[in-house]
Amino acid sequence: MSASTAVPTLAALPPVGGSAVFPSSFGALDAALIVVYILVTVGAALLVRRGVHDMADFVVAGRSLRSSLGVATMIGSELGLVTIMFSAQKGFTGGMAAFHIPLVAGLTTLLVGLTGFLVVPLRERGVLTIPEFYGQRFGRGVRVVGGVILALAGILNMGLFLKAGSVFVVTVTGMGSPLAVKWVMTVLLVLVLFYVSVGGMLAVVVTDYIQFVLLSIGLLVACVVALRRFGIDSLVEAVQQVHGPAGFDPLHGDGFGLGYVVWMVFTAGLVSCAIWQTAVVRACSAESVEVVRRTYQISSIGFLARFLVPNFLGVCALAWVVADAGRSAVFLPGGRPADPETTLAVMPALLADLLPTGLLGLVVAGMLAAFMSTHDSYLLCWSSVLTQDVVAPLRRRPMSEGARLLLSRVLIFVIGVFLLLWSLWYPLQQDLWDYMAITGAIYFTGAFSLLFFGLYWRRASTAGAYGSLACGLVAVLGLGPVGGALGVGLSGEQAGLLATGLAIVAMVSLSYLFPDTRSAADDVRRPEVSP
């Protein structure tokens, strides 16, 4: 599928509103609820603007988050609209076997909270970003290279957030124009760019809290309504009809398989909570180590729910599609799930038919809150990484706080423009979650090696760090268009696990072959001062 056909594939779906296939109850009351929410969030960003004085305020909210607000903002940020979209898609294309993803996510987050693995040592060092730790431990060069790779992977990772958000809005509201996806993407992006560039992490925390409350209520209500309509028996029958035994057993060879489950333990589990910068920044924002541990322990429930609830909605969407020949022709041609561009729209199509006016508006407002919450966290994260870990270390003279704030805000706008262009032309050839896992793996496969060995192994060297970062780039082979162009037949999990293994081997072997002249203990005692 070429890039030029990506959006038309979505637009080719029958219009939601007034369609016999996809009826929708979206009305004026729903629209009013959404407008009120947008006004509240923009007003909140303007109110907290006076609290932003320096990069610590802008990036980590002055390190003032306590447990309750830390939990809300961590879960709120990670429970974004894109998470709901790709998790629902996974429930639709994988059946109940997809429930293994939330299970490993919740258990791993709980273990990180109990042990403090990775996140507590990072908080104790007082870093703003993970590449700043690279600089403390391995030197300025590793910090700059790591910052570039982190920002590149992170920006690509959120490259299809806009598309997912616009597909949701267009489908659930019944916009039938082929240009609707593009216009909705643009409007949503402008809203996010405005309030995150104004308020920084303070605005993110405030909107995360609002989003957390709205979306929690909306999703729970949607699940109750769906369960009452379909019942457990219908859901089981639909999964059995479409996926067979593989729809219930994640280790089944015709479904996810052992390799994929292992990959999920690493990505949905450890990486999501302890290595991915947007989650780690919450640990860095906490007021103490004790708050870090408590935040992760409580958030483990949220990390489980953020996958499990939309997975369940995806299974409900499967039952909804199976029950109607017209819907099956769109989403299950030949009895199998359609292409990823099409199945991405199945959950919002379900909600448009399932929820009555008013309740639909509440859920859509919560979804938009989730969309904006994730975007603001990610834009803030990658702009601050580029400012703190790439531009500032390369300058001969230290940057003033005002210059850093200005550069971060400019970069937020630049990244936003790139995201709009990328969402328009990139062809989605795999489930959205698999795309995100692989783009993120460009960074986190090498980052895991640097964090683990850098924090817990005294002999880890600068040469090993460079080698690990380079090996992480192998993960890009798991992207459908890249692998197809190069003739490489690796699945996403195969490419990711290969990159992880190579990064570990590179760190250990190169550290023995090319040890640093000073010990890691010296690095801990004399950390590099952030420029």
C-alpha positions as CSV (number, residue, x, y, z in Angstrom):
1,M,0.0,0.0,0.0
2,S,1.5,3.3,-1.0
3,A,1.5,6.4,1.1
4,S,-1.0,8.1,-1.1
5,T,-3.6,5.5,-0.3
6,A,-3.4,5.6,3.5
7,V,-5.9,8.3,4.2
8,P,-8.3,7.4,1.4
9,T,-8.5,3.9,2.9
10,L,-9.9,5.4,6.0
11,A,-12.1,7.8,4.1
12,A,-13.5,4.9,2.1
13,L,-15.4,3.7,5.1
14,P,-19.1,4.4,5.0
15,P,-19.9,7.7,6.8
16,V,-20.7,7.1,10.4
17,G,-23.5,9.5,10.8
18,G,-26.7,8.3,9.1
19,S,-25.2,5.1,7.8
20,A,-27.0,1.9,8.2
21,V,-23.6,0.2,8.8
22,F,-22.3,2.7,11.3
23,P,-25.2,4.6,13.0
24,S,-24.2,7.4,15.4
25,S,-26.0,9.3,18.2
26,F,-23.5,12.2,18.2
27,G,-25.4,15.5,18.5
28,A,-25.3,19.1,19.7
29,L,-25.1,18.1,23.4
30,D,-22.0,16.0,22.7
31,A,-20.4,18.8,20.7
32,A,-21.1,21.3,23.6
33,L,-19.5,19.0,26.1
34,I,-16.3,18.8,24.0
35,V,-16.2,22.6,23.5
36,V,-16.5,23.1,27.3
37,Y,-13.6,20.7,27.9
38,I,-11.4,22.4,25.5
39,L,-12.0,25.8,27.0
40,V,-11.3,24.4,30.5
41,T,-8.0,22.9,29.5
42,V,-6.8,26.0,27.6
43,G,-7.8,28.1,30.6
44,A,-5.9,25.8,32.9
45,A,-2.7,26.2,30.8
46,L,-3.0,30.0,31.0
47,L,-3.5,29.9,34.8
48,V,-0.4,27.9,35.5
49,R,1.8,29.9,33.1
50,R,2.9,32.2,36.0
51,G,4.5,29.2,37.7
52,V,7.1,28.6,34.9
53,H,10.4,30.3,35.7
54,D,13.1,27.9,34.6
55,M,13.7,24.5,33.0
56,A,13.1,22.6,36.2
57,D,9.6,24.2,36.3
58,F,9.1,23.6,32.6
59,V,10.3,20.0,32.4
60,V,9.7,18.4,35.9
61,A,7.3,20.8,37.6
62,G,9.9,21.9,40.1
63,R,10.2,18.3,41.4
64,S,7.1,19.0,43.5
65,L,4.8,16.1,42.6
66,R,3.4,14.1,45.5
67,S,2.0,10.6,45.4
68,S,-1.7,11.3,44.5
69,L,-1.0,13.8,41.7
70,G,2.0,11.8,40.5
71,V,-0.2,8.7,40.1
72,A,-2.9,10.7,38.3
73,T,-0.4,12.4,35.9
74,M,1.5,9.2,35.2
75,I,-1.6,7.1,34.4
76,G,-3.2,10.1,32.7
77,S,-0.3,10.6,30.4
78,E,0.2,6.9,29.5
79,L,-3.6,6.4,29.1
80,G,-3.8,8.5,25.9
81,L,-6.2,8.2,23.0
82,V,-3.5,6.6,21.0
83,T,-3.2,3.9,23.7
84,I,-6.9,3.3,23.6
85,M,-6.9,3.1,19.8
86,F,-4.0,0.7,19.5
87,S,-5.1,-1.5,22.4
88,A,-8.6,-1.7,21.1
89,Q,-7.2,-2.6,17.7
90,K,-5.1,-5.3,19.4
91,G,-8.1,-6.7,21.1
92,F,-10.0,-6.8,17.8
93,T,-7.1,-8.4,15.8
94,G,-5.8,-10.7,18.6
95,G,-8.9,-11.6,20.6
96,M,-8.7,-12.3,24.3
97,A,-5.2,-13.5,24.0
98,A,-4.2,-9.8,23.9
99,F,-5.0,-9.6,27.6
100,H,-1.5,-10.9,28.3
101,I,-0.2,-7.3,27.4
102,P,-2.0,-5.6,30.3
103,L,-1.1,-8.4,32.7
104,V,2.7,-8.1,32.1
105,A,2.4,-4.3,32.2
106,G,0.8,-4.2,35.6
107,L,3.0,-6.8,37.2
108,T,6.2,-5.3,35.9
109,T,5.3,-1.8,37.1
110,L,4.5,-3.2,40.5
111,L,7.9,-4.9,40.7
112,V,9.6,-1.7,39.7
113,G,7.7,0.1,42.4
114,L,8.7,-2.5,45.1
115,T,12.3,-2.7,44.1
116,G,13.0,0.8,42.8
117,F,14.7,-0.8,39.8
118,L,16.3,1.9,37.5
119,V,13.9,4.7,38.5
120,V,15.1,5.2,42.1
121,P,18.8,5.6,41.2
122,L,17.8,8.0,38.5
123,R,15.8,10.1,40.9
124,E,18.7,10.1,43.4
125,R,21.0,11.5,40.8
126,G,18.6,14.4,40.2
127,V,18.6,14.3,36.4
128,L,16.0,15.9,34.2
129,T,16.4,13.4,31.3
130,I,17.8,10.0,30.7
131,P,20.6,11.3,28.4
132,E,21.7,13.6,31.3
133,F,22.5,10.4,33.1
134,Y,24.5,9.3,30.1
135,G,26.5,12.4,30.5
136,Q,27.1,11.8,34.2
137,R,28.1,8.2,33.7
138,F,29.8,8.0,30.2
139,G,30.6,11.6,29.2
140,R,29.2,14.4,27.1
141,G,29.6,12.6,23.8
142,V,27.4,9.7,24.8
143,R,24.9,12.2,26.2
144,V,24.6,14.0,22.9
145,V,24.4,10.9,20.8
146,G,21.9,9.3,23.2
147,G,19.8,12.5,23.2
148,V,19.7,12.5,19.4
149,I,18.6,8.8,19.2
150,L,16.1,9.3,22.0
151,A,14.5,12.3,20.4
152,L,14.5,10.7,17.0
153,A,12.9,7.5,18.2
154,G,10.4,9.4,20.4
155,I,9.3,11.7,17.6
156,L,8.8,8.8,15.2
157,N,7.0,6.9,18.0
158,M,4.4,9.6,18.2
159,G,4.4,10.0,14.5
160,L,0.9,8.5,14.0
161,F,-0.7,9.9,17.2
162,L,-2.4,12.6,15.1
163,K,-3.7,10.1,12.6
164,A,-5.1,7.9,15.4
165,G,-6.8,10.9,17.1
166,S,-8.3,12.2,13.9
167,V,-9.6,8.7,12.9
168,F,-11.3,8.5,16.2
169,V,-12.9,12.0,15.9
170,V,-14.0,11.5,12.3
171,T,-15.4,8.1,12.8
172,V,-17.3,8.8,16.1
173,T,-18.8,12.0,14.9
174,G,-19.8,10.9,11.4
175,M,-17.7,13.3,9.3
176,G,-17.9,11.9,5.8
177,S,-15.5,14.2,3.9
178,P,-12.2,12.7,2.7
179,L,-10.4,15.8,4.0
180,A,-11.9,15.5,7.5
181,V,-9.0,13.5,8.8
182,K,-6.5,16.1,7.7
183,W,-8.4,19.0,9.1
184,V,-9.0,17.4,12.4
185,M,-5.3,16.5,12.8
186,T,-4.4,20.1,12.2
187,V,-6.9,21.6,14.7
188,L,-6.0,19.1,17.4
189,L,-2.3,19.8,16.9
190,V,-2.8,23.6,17.2
191,L,-4.6,23.1,20.5
192,V,-1.9,20.9,22.0
193,L,1.0,23.2,20.7
194,F,-0.6,26.2,22.3
195,Y,-1.0,25.1,25.9
196,V,2.1,22.9,26.3
197,S,4.3,25.6,24.9
198,V,2.7,28.0,27.4
199,G,2.6,26.0,30.6
200,G,5.2,23.2,30.3
201,M,5.0,20.4,32.8
202,L,2.7,22.4,35.1
203,A,0.1,22.5,32.3
204,V,0.7,18.9,31.6
205,V,0.1,17.9,35.2
206,V,-3.1,19.9,35.5
207,T,-4.6,18.6,32.2
208,D,-3.5,15.1,33.0
209,Y,-5.5,15.2,36.2
210,I,-8.6,16.5,34.4
211,Q,-8.1,13.9,31.7
212,F,-7.6,11.1,34.3
213,V,-11.0,11.8,35.9
214,L,-12.9,12.3,32.6
215,L,-11.5,9.3,30.8
216,S,-11.8,6.9,33.8
217,I,-15.5,7.6,34.1
218,G,-16.1,7.5,30.4
219,L,-14.3,4.2,29.7
220,L,-15.9,2.5,32.7
221,V,-19.3,3.5,31.6
222,A,-18.6,2.4,28.0
223,C,-17.4,-1.0,29.2
224,V,-20.5,-1.5,31.3
225,V,-22.8,-0.6,28.4
226,A,-20.9,-2.9,26.1
227,L,-21.0,-5.8,28.5
228,R,-24.7,-5.4,29.0
229,R,-25.3,-5.4,25.3
230,F,-23.2,-8.3,24.2
231,G,-22.6,-10.5,27.3
232,I,-19.6,-12.7,27.9
233,D,-20.9,-15.6,25.9
234,S,-21.2,-13.5,22.7
235,L,-17.7,-12.2,23.2
236,V,-16.3,-15.7,23.6
237,E,-18.2,-16.9,20.5
238,A,-17.0,-14.0,18.4
239,V,-13.3,-14.6,19.4
240,Q,-13.7,-18.4,18.7
241,Q,-15.3,-17.8,15.3
242,V,-12.7,-15.3,14.0
243,H,-9.4,-16.4,15.8
244,G,-10.0,-19.9,17.0
245,P,-7.8,-21.2,19.9
246,A,-5.2,-18.5,19.1
247,G,-7.7,-15.9,20.3
248,F,-7.4,-17.2,23.8
249,D,-3.9,-18.6,24.1
250,P,-1.1,-15.9,23.6
251,L,1.5,-18.7,23.2
252,H,-0.4,-20.3,20.3
253,G,1.6,-20.6,17.2
254,D,-1.2,-19.1,15.0
255,G,-1.5,-16.1,17.2
256,F,1.0,-14.0,19.2
257,G,3.5,-16.7,20.0
258,L,6.2,-17.0,22.6
259,G,8.5,-14.5,21.0
260,Y,5.8,-11.8,21.0
261,V,4.9,-12.5,24.7
262,V,8.6,-12.1,25.7
263,W,8.8,-8.9,23.7
264,M,5.7,-7.6,25.5
265,V,7.3,-8.4,29.0
266,F,10.1,-6.1,27.9
267,T,8.2,-3.4,26.1
268,A,4.7,-3.1,27.6
269,G,6.2,-4.0,31.0
270,L,9.7,-2.8,31.8
271,V,10.2,-0.2,29.1
272,S,6.8,1.5,29.4
273,C,7.3,2.3,33.1
274,A,11.0,2.4,33.8
275,I,12.9,3.3,30.6
276,W,10.6,5.4,28.4
277,Q,11.4,9.0,29.0
278,T,7.8,10.3,29.4
279,A,7.2,7.8,32.3
280,V,10.7,8.3,33.9
281,V,10.2,12.1,33.9
282,R,7.4,11.4,36.5
283,A,9.9,9.7,38.7
284,C,12.2,12.7,38.2
285,S,9.4,15.1,39.1
286,A,8.6,13.3,42.4
287,E,9.5,15.1,45.6
288,S,11.3,12.1,47.1
289,V,12.4,8.6,46.5
290,E,9.6,7.3,48.7
291,V,7.1,9.1,46.5
292,V,8.7,7.4,43.5
293,R,8.2,3.9,44.9
294,R,4.7,4.6,46.1
295,T,3.7,6.2,42.7
296,Y,4.8,3.2,40.8
297,Q,3.2,0.7,43.1
298,I,-0.2,2.4,42.9
299,S,0.3,3.1,39.2
300,S,0.7,-0.6,38.4
301,I,-3.1,-0.8,38.6
302,G,-3.4,2.0,36.0
303,F,-0.8,0.4,33.7
304,L,-2.8,-2.8,33.7
305,A,-6.1,-1.0,33.1
306,R,-4.8,1.3,30.4
307,F,-4.3,-1.8,28.2
308,L,-7.0,-4.1,29.6
309,V,-10.0,-1.7,29.2
310,P,-9.4,-0.8,25.5
311,N,-8.5,-4.5,24.8
312,F,-11.9,-5.4,26.1
313,L,-13.6,-2.8,24.0
314,G,-11.7,-4.2,21.0
315,V,-13.1,-7.7,21.8
316,C,-16.6,-6.1,22.1
317,A,-16.0,-4.5,18.7
318,L,-15.3,-7.9,17.3
319,A,-18.6,-9.2,18.5
320,W,-20.3,-6.1,17.2
321,V,-18.8,-6.6,13.7
322,V,-19.5,-10.4,13.6
323,A,-23.2,-9.8,14.3
324,D,-23.7,-7.7,11.1
325,A,-22.9,-8.7,7.5
326,G,-22.3,-5.1,6.4
327,R,-19.9,-4.4,9.2
328,S,-18.1,-7.7,8.6
329,A,-17.6,-6.8,4.9
330,V,-15.7,-3.7,6.0
331,F,-13.7,-4.9,9.0
332,L,-13.6,-8.7,8.5
333,P,-13.3,-9.3,4.7
334,G,-13.0,-13.0,4.1
335,G,-13.5,-13.7,7.8
336,R,-10.1,-12.1,8.8
337,P,-9.3,-8.7,10.2
338,A,-8.9,-6.0,7.5
339,D,-5.8,-3.9,6.9
340,P,-4.4,-1.9,9.9
341,E,-5.7,1.4,8.5
342,T,-9.3,0.1,8.6
343,T,-9.2,-1.9,11.9
344,L,-8.0,1.3,13.6
345,A,-11.4,2.7,13.2
346,V,-13.4,-0.2,14.6
347,M,-13.5,0.9,18.2
348,P,-14.8,4.5,17.6
349,A,-17.4,3.0,15.2
350,L,-18.6,0.8,18.0
351,L,-18.8,3.7,20.5
352,A,-20.8,5.8,17.9
353,D,-23.4,3.1,17.7
354,L,-23.3,1.9,21.3
355,L,-23.5,5.1,23.4
356,P,-26.5,7.5,23.6
357,T,-26.3,11.3,23.1
358,G,-24.7,13.0,26.0
359,L,-22.9,10.0,27.2
360,L,-21.1,9.8,23.9
361,G,-20.1,13.4,24.3
362,L,-18.7,12.7,27.7
363,V,-16.6,9.7,26.4
364,V,-15.4,11.7,23.4
365,A,-14.4,14.6,25.6
366,G,-12.4,12.1,27.8
367,M,-10.8,10.7,24.7
368,L,-9.8,14.1,23.5
369,A,-8.5,14.8,26.9
370,A,-6.4,11.7,26.6
371,F,-5.2,12.7,23.2
372,M,-4.1,16.1,24.4
373,S,-2.5,14.8,27.5
374,T,-0.3,12.3,25.7
375,H,0.7,14.9,23.1
376,D,1.6,17.5,25.6
377,S,3.8,15.1,27.6
378,Y,5.6,13.8,24.5
379,L,6.2,17.2,22.9
380,L,7.5,18.5,26.2
381,C,9.7,15.5,26.6
382,W,11.4,15.5,23.2
383,S,11.8,19.3,23.0
384,S,13.5,19.3,26.4
385,V,15.8,16.4,25.5
386,L,16.9,18.2,22.4
387,T,17.5,21.4,24.4
388,Q,19.1,19.9,27.5
389,D,21.0,17.0,25.9
390,V,21.9,18.0,22.4
391,V,22.0,21.7,21.9
392,A,23.2,22.9,25.3
393,P,26.1,20.4,25.7
394,L,27.4,21.4,22.2
395,R,27.6,25.1,23.0
396,R,30.8,26.6,24.2
397,R,29.0,29.0,26.5
398,P,26.3,28.0,28.9
399,M,22.7,28.7,27.9
400,S,20.6,31.0,30.1
401,E,17.3,29.7,31.5
402,G,15.5,32.1,29.2
403,A,17.3,30.8,26.1
404,R,16.5,27.2,27.1
405,L,12.8,27.9,27.6
406,L,12.6,29.7,24.3
407,L,14.4,27.0,22.4
408,S,12.2,24.3,24.0
409,R,9.1,26.1,22.9
410,V,10.4,26.6,19.4
411,L,11.2,22.9,19.1
412,I,7.7,22.0,20.3
413,F,6.4,23.8,17.3
414,V,8.9,22.3,14.9
415,I,8.2,18.8,16.1
416,G,4.5,19.4,15.8
417,V,4.8,20.4,12.1
418,F,6.8,17.2,11.4
419,L,4.2,15.1,13.1
420,L,1.5,16.5,11.0
421,L,3.4,15.8,7.8
422,W,4.5,12.3,8.9
423,S,0.9,11.3,9.9
424,L,-0.3,12.3,6.4
425,W,2.0,10.2,4.4
426,Y,3.4,7.2,6.4
427,P,1.7,3.9,5.3
428,L,0.6,1.9,8.4
429,Q,1.4,-1.7,7.4
430,Q,1.2,-3.2,10.9
431,D,-1.0,-2.8,14.0
432,L,-0.4,0.7,15.5
433,W,0.9,-0.8,18.8
434,D,3.6,-2.8,16.9
435,Y,4.6,0.3,15.0
436,M,5.0,2.2,18.3
437,A,7.0,-0.7,19.9
438,I,9.5,-0.8,17.1
439,T,10.0,2.9,16.7
440,G,10.5,3.1,20.4
441,A,12.9,0.2,20.3
442,I,15.3,2.3,18.2
443,Y,16.0,4.1,21.5
444,F,15.1,1.8,24.4
445,T,17.0,-1.3,23.3
446,G,20.2,0.5,23.7
447,A,19.0,2.6,26.6
448,F,18.2,-0.4,28.7
449,S,21.8,-1.6,28.3
450,L,23.2,1.9,29.3
451,L,20.8,2.3,32.2
452,F,21.2,-1.2,33.6
453,F,25.0,-1.6,33.3
454,G,25.6,2.1,33.9
455,L,23.8,2.0,37.2
456,Y,24.7,-1.5,38.4
457,W,28.0,-2.4,36.8
458,R,31.2,-0.5,37.7
459,R,33.1,-1.7,34.6
460,A,30.6,-0.4,32.0
461,S,32.6,1.9,29.7
462,T,32.1,4.7,27.2
463,A,33.0,2.4,24.3
464,G,30.3,-0.1,25.5
465,A,27.8,2.7,25.7
466,Y,28.4,3.8,22.1
467,G,28.2,0.2,20.9
468,S,24.9,-0.3,22.7
469,L,23.4,2.8,21.2
470,A,24.5,1.8,17.7
471,C,23.0,-1.7,18.1
472,G,19.6,-0.3,19.0
473,L,19.3,1.1,15.5
474,V,18.9,-2.5,14.3
475,A,15.3,-2.4,15.6
476,V,14.3,-0.2,12.6
477,L,14.3,-3.4,10.5
478,G,11.0,-4.3,12.3
479,L,9.1,-1.5,10.6
480,G,7.0,-2.9,7.7
481,P,8.0,-0.3,5.0
482,V,11.7,-0.5,6.0
483,G,11.9,-4.3,6.2
484,G,10.1,-4.6,2.9
485,A,12.3,-2.1,1.1
486,L,15.5,-3.9,2.4
487,G,14.1,-7.4,1.8
488,V,14.4,-8.3,5.5
489,G,11.7,-10.7,6.8
490,L,12.0,-9.9,10.5
491,S,8.8,-9.4,12.5
492,G,8.7,-6.5,14.9
493,E,9.4,-8.7,18.0
494,Q,12.2,-10.5,16.2
495,A,13.9,-7.2,15.3
496,G,13.4,-5.8,18.8
497,L,14.7,-8.8,20.6
498,L,17.7,-9.0,18.2
499,A,18.6,-5.3,18.9
500,T,18.3,-5.8,22.6
501,G,20.6,-8.8,22.6
502,L,23.1,-7.1,20.4
503,A,23.1,-4.0,22.7
504,I,23.8,-6.1,25.8
505,V,26.6,-8.1,24.0
506,A,28.1,-4.8,22.8
507,M,28.1,-3.2,26.2
508,V,29.7,-6.2,27.9
509,S,32.3,-7.0,25.3
510,L,33.4,-3.5,24.5
511,S,33.6,-2.6,28.1
512,Y,36.1,-5.4,28.7
513,L,38.0,-4.6,25.5
514,F,38.1,-0.8,25.9
515,P,37.7,0.0,29.6
516,D,37.5,3.6,30.7
517,T,40.6,5.2,32.4
518,R,38.6,6.3,35.4
519,S,36.2,4.1,37.3
520,A,32.5,4.3,37.4
521,A,32.7,5.2,41.1
522,D,34.6,8.3,40.2
523,D,31.8,9.2,37.7
524,V,29.2,8.8,40.5
525,R,31.1,11.1,42.8
526,R,31.8,13.7,40.2
527,P,28.7,13.8,37.9
528,E,28.7,16.1,34.9
529,V,26.9,19.4,35.7
530,S,24.0,19.9,33.4
531,P,25.0,22.8,31.1
